[in-house]
Amino acid sequence: MPLGETVPQKLHPGLELERHAIVRLNRGVAMATDKGDHGSSQLLEGIVHGAEAHAEWLETQLELPQLGETLYLAGQSGS
């Protein structure tokens, strides 16, 4: 089965990228805070929150296909 053919195959890579981004962004927040750069720290914290929310959404989506991929896709299309 080619990569990205099923819903989980399409969502897992995005979740992994978000998880890695969250780690890197948190390092950036810590570095900015250590350097006293509060503006950058706040900016990065906002980005972290967005990445965490997206990761949670992806995790939820990965649980939904247990209902069946056809039903899941129908729900995503608004049918």
N, C-alpha and C positions, 0 to 999 in steps of 0.2 A: 504494500500500500504506500503510495507516494506521500511525502511529508506535506501536511496541510490539507489533506483530503477530508478528514473528519473535523467536527467542531473542536474536540479536545486538542487535536494536532494543530489547530490554528490558534488556540488560546494559550496553550502551555508556553510557547516561546515568548509571548508577550508578558506573561506573568513572571517568567524568569528574568527578563530584561528589567521589569519594574523592581523586582527584588534587588537586583544588582545596583540599579540606580538609587534606590533608597539607601543602601549601604554607603555608596559614594557621596550622596548628598548629605548624609549625616556627618560624614567625615569633613565635608566642606563647612557645615554649620559649626562644628567643633573648632576647626581651624580659624574661621572668621571670628568666632567668639574669643579664642585665645589671642588673636591679633588686635582685638578691640574694634573690629569692623562690624558694628552692630547693624548697619544697613544691609550689608551682604548676608549677614546671619539671618536677618528677618526675611529677606528675599528667598534664601535657600530653604528656610523653614516652611514658607508658603508652598514652594515647589515640592518639598517632602510630603506635606499634607495631601497635595494633589496626587502624587505618586502612590501614596498609601491608599487613598480612596480608590484609585484605579486598580490597584492590586486586589483590594477587597472585592471590587466589582468582578474582576476576572475570576477570582476564587469562587464567587457565587455562581457565575456562569458555568464554571467547570462542574459544579455540583448539579446543575439543572439538567444536563443531558441524560442523567440517570432515568429521567422520565421517558426517554426515547428521543432520538435525534430528530425524527420527523416532527414530533410535537414541539420540541424545543425550537426548531427553525420556524415553525408556524407562529409560535409566540413572538419570535424576534421580528417577524415581518408584519406584525400587527393583525394577522388573520384571526 
